[in-house]
Amino acid sequence: MRGKNKILFIFFLTNFLILHAQQEVIISLDEILSKAAENNYTIKISEEDVNAAKAEYNQTKSVFLPNINASYSGIATTNPLMAFGSKLNQGILTPGDFDPALLNDPDNTTNFATKFEIQQPIFNMDGFQMRKAAKSKLNAVELQSARTADYMKLEITKAYMQLQLAYKAVEVLESAKQAALANKKIADDNFNQGYMQKADVLLVDIYATEVENQLQNAKSNIKNASDYVLFLIGETSEIALKPTKTLEAELDLNLYTTAFSINRADIEAMEESTNAYEHMYKASKMSYVPSLNAFGSYEMYNKDIFEGNSGGYLVGAQLKWNVFEGFKRVGETQKTKAEFNKANLQLDEYKSKSELEFNKAKRDLKDAENSLHLNSLALEQSSESLRIRTNRFKEGLEKSSDLLISETQYLQKQLAYLQTVFNYNYTKAYVNFLTK
């Protein structure tokens, strides 16, 4: 009865594990890139940077758009001057209000004023240059945002390749596990027939355990890689993603002849940033030029709240020339000039460094291709060596230690080849990223 209960427990436990097993979702790289374009945190943050730069640029419209204000105020006063002026504005002065006694000691007087003001810029050269600087900054941020999106595509492609590598490693290790178990059975049979020592059998058991341990780690790597891909597309889930394509080398010999180009979003962003510093420097120099602004107002007054029966307007223009501010403007001009010169130097440095990085990446791609061929050859040789030793081991002509060395070497060569394929594919993707 107890045995029957045990069988039932195992049956229900197995069904429970199957029902609650981690769901596996097959997905392509294009699907992941499409999701990331909408949900990736880094891309969305860069888009908000663009929105902030647009808002700063919109602020510079104040250079040619009017500034309009409306206000409503009320006062109660016994101040002689204020009381007389309030009645004058309200248009209610009478001859009796000129009585010296009333002028010097007026009664409590109330005044409610409605006022509309407008200020219209006409000529502000420094403001025009600051607007140009804001426009260049906006262009730079937009280009940098585009470059950020390109970089995230590279990072997502890399994460997808890592997922491919993890699945391929599990496939290799499962095959190695089956081979190890087969050899373990042969070793046990040979031991039972007296053809093998216990120590040799234990070596085979240890190897099988080591392969099983590596297999479990590789399965964990699948989940880790899957979680990272989900993070990059802005999702959190218990599902395990599985790539539609397995890891394979995708050779592209045309990349070796590709030349470096400065028509790249990040380089153009640096150029726009330099332009912004140039316009800021020009704005500092233009602050010495007079500015011309028009202004006007219309006011209505009454002694009672929310009424207005007397009013008047005021219009005018102001030509303002700030002749000297100590050494403030001179220092500001020197500072913006230094920042402009620094931006030029940083641009030249970035171009030179980018070309250096591009040339190195092409050499790395060639090295990765060579490693791919060499590791492929080593894998074939290791496979043939293992085949020969396995056949001899089955016939009792090979030591278990020698067989284990060949099995270990073959497993290492398989994993090393997979890593080489990953390195080549990623380096190729990186070179493509540097050419955009």
C-alpha positions in Angstrom: 0.0 0.0 0.0 2.8 2.3 0.9 4.5 1.6 -2.5 1.2 2.4 -4.3 0.9 5.7 -2.4 4.5 6.5 -3.4 3.8 5.9 -7.0 0.7 8.1 -6.9 2.7 10.9 -5.2 5.3 10.7 -7.9 2.6 10.7 -10.6 0.9 13.8 -9.3 4.2 15.6 -8.6 5.3 15.0 -12.2 2.1 16.3 -13.5 2.4 19.4 -11.3 5.9 20.1 -12.5 4.8 19.7 -16.1 1.8 22.1 -15.7 3.9 24.7 -13.9 7.0 24.3 -16.1 8.4 27.5 -17.5 6.6 28.6 -20.6 8.9 28.8 -23.6 8.2 31.5 -26.3 9.9 31.4 -29.7 10.9 34.8 -30.9 12.9 36.3 -33.8 15.5 39.1 -33.6 13.2 41.4 -35.7 10.4 40.9 -33.2 12.7 41.8 -30.3 14.0 44.9 -32.1 10.4 46.0 -32.9 9.4 45.7 -29.3 12.5 47.5 -28.1 11.9 50.4 -30.4 8.7 51.0 -28.4 9.5 49.9 -24.9 13.2 50.1 -24.3 14.0 52.3 -21.3 17.2 53.8 -22.7 15.5 54.7 -26.0 12.5 56.2 -24.2 14.8 58.3 -22.0 16.7 59.6 -25.0 13.4 60.6 -26.6 12.5 62.6 -23.5 15.9 64.3 -23.8 14.8 65.4 -27.3 11.5 66.7 -26.0 13.4 68.7 -23.3 15.7 70.2 -26.0 12.6 71.1 -28.1 11.1 72.8 -25.2 14.3 74.8 -24.7 14.3 75.8 -28.3 10.6 76.9 -28.1 11.6 79.2 -25.2 13.8 81.2 -27.6 10.7 82.3 -29.5 10.6 85.1 -27.0 13.2 86.8 -29.1 10.5 87.9 -31.6 7.2 87.2 -29.9 5.5 89.7 -27.5 5.3 89.3 -23.8 1.7 90.1 -22.6 0.6 90.5 -19.0 -2.8 91.3 -17.4 -3.2 92.3 -13.8 -5.9 93.4 -11.4 -5.1 95.2 -8.1 -6.9 97.1 -5.4 -5.7 99.5 -2.7 -7.1 101.5 0.2 -5.0 104.5 1.3 -4.8 107.8 3.2 -1.5 108.7 1.7 -2.0 112.2 0.3 -0.1 111.6 -2.9 -1.7 108.2 -3.5 -5.2 109.3 -2.7 -5.0 112.4 -5.0 -3.4 110.3 -7.8 -6.1 107.6 -7.4 -8.9 110.1 -7.8 -7.1 111.6 -10.8 -6.8 108.2 -12.5 -10.5 107.5 -11.7 -11.4 110.8 -13.3 -13.5 111.9 -10.3 -11.6 115.0 -9.1 -13.7 118.0 -8.1 -12.7 121.6 -7.2 -13.3 120.6 -3.6 -10.5 118.0 -3.7 -8.0 120.9 -4.1 -8.8 122.1 -0.6 -5.4 122.1 1.2 -7.0 120.4 4.3 -8.2 117.5 2.2 -5.0 117.4 0.2 -2.9 117.1 3.3 -5.2 114.8 5.3 -7.4 112.9 2.8 -10.2 110.5 3.7 -9.7 106.8 3.0 -9.6 106.4 -0.7 -10.0 103.1 -2.6 -8.7 102.3 -6.1 -9.1 99.2 -8.2 -7.0 99.0 -11.3 -7.1 96.7 -14.4 -3.9 96.8 -16.4 -2.8 95.2 -19.7 0.9 95.3 -20.7 2.7 94.3 -23.8 6.5 94.2 -24.5 7.6 93.5 -28.1 11.2 92.7 -28.9 12.3 94.5 -32.1 16.1 94.1 -32.4 18.1 91.8 -30.0 21.1 90.3 -31.8 22.3 88.3 -28.8 18.9 86.7 -28.5 19.0 85.7 -32.2 22.3 84.0 -31.7 21.1 82.2 -28.5 18.2 80.9 -30.6 20.6 79.5 -33.2 22.5 77.9 -30.3 19.4 76.3 -29.0 18.6 75.0 -32.5 22.0 73.4 -32.9 21.6 71.8 -29.5 18.3 70.4 -30.5 19.8 68.9 -33.7 22.7 67.4 -31.6 20.3 65.8 -29.1 18.1 64.4 -31.9 21.2 62.9 -33.6 22.5 61.5 -30.3 19.1 60.0 -29.7 19.2 58.3 -33.1 22.7 57.0 -32.2 21.4 55.7 -28.9 18.8 53.8 -30.7 21.5 52.3 -33.0 23.5 51.3 -30.0 20.6 49.7 -28.3 20.0 47.7 -31.5 23.6 46.5 -31.2 23.1 45.6 -27.5 19.9 43.8 -28.2 21.5 41.9 -31.1 24.3 40.9 -28.8 21.9 39.8 -26.1 20.0 37.7 -28.7 23.3 36.1 -29.8 24.0 35.3 -26.1 20.6 33.6 -25.9 21.5 31.6 -29.1 24.9 30.7 -27.5 23.2 29.5 -24.3 20.8 27.2 -26.1 23.6 25.8 -28.3 25.7 25.2 -25.2 22.8 23.3 -23.6 22.5 21.2 -26.8 26.2 20.4 -26.8 26.2 19.5 -23.1 23.2 17.3 -23.4 24.9 15.4 -26.2 28.0 15.1 -24.0 25.9 13.9 -21.1 24.4 11.1 -23.3 27.9 10.1 -24.4 29.1 10.1 -20.8 26.2 8.0 -19.7 26.9 5.5 -22.5 30.5 5.3 -21.5 29.5 4.9 -17.9 27.4 1.9 -18.9 30.3 0.3 -20.8 32.5 0.9 -17.8 30.0 -0.7 -15.4 29.7 -3.7 -17.7 33.4 -4.0 -17.9 33.8 -3.7 -14.2 31.1 -6.4 -13.6 33.0 -8.7 -16.0 36.3 -8.0 -14.2 37.9 -6.1 -17.1 38.1 -2.7 -15.3 39.3 -1.4 -12.0 36.9 0.4 -9.6 39.1 3.5 -9.7 38.6 3.7 -13.5 34.9 3.4 -13.1 34.9 6.2 -10.6 36.7 8.4 -13.0 33.9 7.9 -15.6 31.3 8.6 -12.9 33.1 11.8 -11.9 33.2 13.0 -15.5 29.5 12.3 -16.0 28.7 14.3 -12.8 30.8 17.2 -14.0 29.0 17.3 -17.3 25.7 17.2 -15.5 26.8 20.2 -13.4 27.9 22.1 -16.5 24.5 21.3 -18.1 22.6 22.7 -15.1 24.7 25.9 -15.2 24.1 26.2 -19.0 20.3 25.9 -18.4 20.5 28.7 -15.9 22.4 30.8 -18.4 19.4 30.4 -20.8 17.1 32.0 -18.2 19.7 34.7 -17.4 20.0 35.6 -21.1 16.3 35.5 -21.6 15.7 37.8 -18.6 18.2 40.3 -20.0 16.5 40.3 -23.4 13.1 40.9 -21.7 14.6 43.8 -19.8 15.9 45.3 -23.0 12.4 45.2 -24.5 10.9 46.7 -21.3 9.1 43.5 -20.2 9.2 41.3 -17.1 7.9 37.8 -17.3 8.6 34.3 -16.1 8.7 33.0 -19.7 11.9 31.8 -21.3 12.6 33.2 -24.8 13.9 30.9 -27.5 15.5 32.3 -30.7 14.1 31.2 -34.0 17.6 30.7 -35.4 20.4 28.7 -33.9 23.9 30.1 -33.5 25.7 30.0 -36.8 28.6 31.9 -38.3 27.5 34.5 -40.8 30.6 35.5 -42.8 30.7 38.9 -44.6 33.9 39.6 -46.4 32.7 42.9 -47.8 33.2 44.6 -44.5 37.0 44.4 -44.8 36.9 47.0 -47.7 34.5 49.4 -45.9 36.1 52.8 -45.4 35.6 55.0 -42.3 33.0 57.8 -42.7 32.4 60.8 -40.6 28.7 60.8 -41.7 27.7 59.1 -38.6 25.0 60.3 -36.2 27.3 60.6 -33.1 29.9 62.5 -35.1 27.3 64.8 -36.6 25.9 65.3 -33.1 29.3 66.5 -31.9 29.5 68.9 -34.9 26.1 70.3 -34.0 27.2 70.7 -30.4 30.3 72.6 -31.6 28.0 74.9 -33.6 26.0 75.6 -30.5 29.1 76.7 -28.6 30.0 78.9 -31.6 26.6 80.7 -31.5 26.9 81.1 -27.7 30.3 82.8 -28.3 28.7 85.1 -30.9 25.8 85.9 -28.6 28.3 87.0 -25.9 29.9 89.4 -28.4 26.5 90.6 -29.6 25.6 91.7 -26.1 27.7 94.8 -26.8 25.2 95.8 -29.5 22.2 98.0 -28.4 18.8 96.3 -28.2 15.5 97.9 -29.3 12.2 97.0 -27.7 8.6 98.5 -27.9 6.2 98.5 -25.0 2.7 99.6 -24.3 0.0 99.4 -21.6 -3.7 100.1 -21.1 -5.1 100.8 -17.6 -8.7 101.2 -16.2 -9.5 102.5 -12.7 -12.5 102.7 -10.4 -13.2 103.2 -6.7 -15.5 100.1 -6.8 -14.3 96.6 -7.3 -14.8 94.9 -10.7 -15.7 98.2 -12.4 -13.7 100.4 -14.7 -15.0 103.7 -16.1 -11.8 105.6 -16.6 -8.7 104.5 -18.4 -5.7 105.5 -20.6 -2.9 104.0 -22.6 0.8 104.3 -22.8 3.1 103.3 -25.8 6.7 103.8 -26.3 10.0 102.3 -27.4 13.4 101.8 -25.7 16.8 101.6 -27.2 19.0 100.1 -24.5 22.8 99.9 -24.6 24.5 98.3 -21.6 27.8 100.2 -21.9 29.7 98.6 -19.0 29.1 95.9 -16.4 32.4 95.9 -14.6 34.3 93.0 -16.2 31.3 90.6 -16.3 30.6 90.7 -20.0 34.3 90.6 -21.0 34.8 87.5 -18.8 31.7 85.9 -20.2 32.9 86.4 -23.8 36.3 85.0 -22.9 34.6 82.0 -21.3 32.4 81.2 -24.3 35.3 81.6 -26.6 37.3 79.0 -24.6 34.3 76.6 -24.5 34.0 77.0 -28.3 37.7 76.2 -28.8 37.4 73.3 -26.5 34.4 71.9 -28.4 36.4 72.1 -31.6 39.3 70.2 -30.1 37.0 67.6 -28.7 35.4 67.1 -32.1 38.7 66.5 -33.8 39.7 64.1 -31.0 36.4 62.2 -31.3 36.8 61.8 -35.1 40.4 60.6 -34.7 39.4 58.2 -31.9 36.4 56.9 -33.9 38.6 56.1 -36.9 41.1 54.4 -34.6 38.3 52.3 -33.1 36.9 51.5 -36.5 40.2 50.2 -37.9 40.8 48.1 -34.7 37.3 46.6 -35.1 38.0 45.5 -38.7 41.3 43.9 -37.5 39.4 42.2 -34.7 36.9 40.9 -37.3 39.7 39.4 -39.3 41.2 37.8 -36.2 37.8 36.4 -35.3 37.4 34.9 -38.8 40.8 33.2 -38.5 39.9 31.9 -35.1 36.7 30.5 -36.5 38.6 28.5 -39.1 41.2 27.3 -36.7 38.7 26.2 -34.0 36.6 24.5 -36.7 39.7 22.5 -37.7 40.6 21.7 -34.1 37.0 20.6 -33.4 37.1 18.1 -36.3 40.4 16.7 -35.2 39.2 16.4 -31.6 36.0 14.7 -32.8 38.0 12.1 -34.8 40.3 11.5 -31.8 37.3 10.9 -29.6 35.7 8.5 -32.1 38.9 6.4 -32.3 39.4 6.3 -28.5 35.7 5.5 -27.9 35.8 2.5 -30.3 39.0 1.2 -28.6 37.4 1.7 -25.2 34.4 -0.4 -26.2 36.8 -3.2 -27.1 38.7 -2.8 -23.9 41.9 -1.5 -25.6 41.8 2.0 -24.1 42.2 3.3 -20.6 39.2 5.2 -19.2 41.5 8.1 -18.2 42.6 8.5 -21.9 39.0 8.4 -23.0 38.0 11.0 -20.5 40.8 13.3 -21.7 39.5 13.0 -25.2 35.9 13.6 -24.1 36.9 16.6 -22.0 39.0 18.0 -24.9 36.1 17.5 -27.4 33.6 19.2 -25.1 36.0 22.1 -24.6 36.6 22.4 -28.3 32.8 22.4 -29.0 32.2 25.2 -26.4 35.2 27.1 -27.6 34.0 26.9 -31.2 30.5 28.2 -30.2 32.2 31.1 -28.4 34.2 31.8 -31.5 31.1 31.9 -33.6 29.5 34.3 -31.1 32.6 36.5 -31.1 32.7 36.7 -34.9 29.0 37.5 -35.3 29.1 40.2 -32.6 32.3 41.7 -34.0 30.7 41.8 -37.4 27.6 43.6 -35.9 29.9 46.0 -34.1 31.8 46.9 -37.4 28.4 47.5 -39.0 27.5 49.8 -36.1 30.7 51.8 -36.5 30.0 52.3 -40.2 26.5 53.8 -39.8 
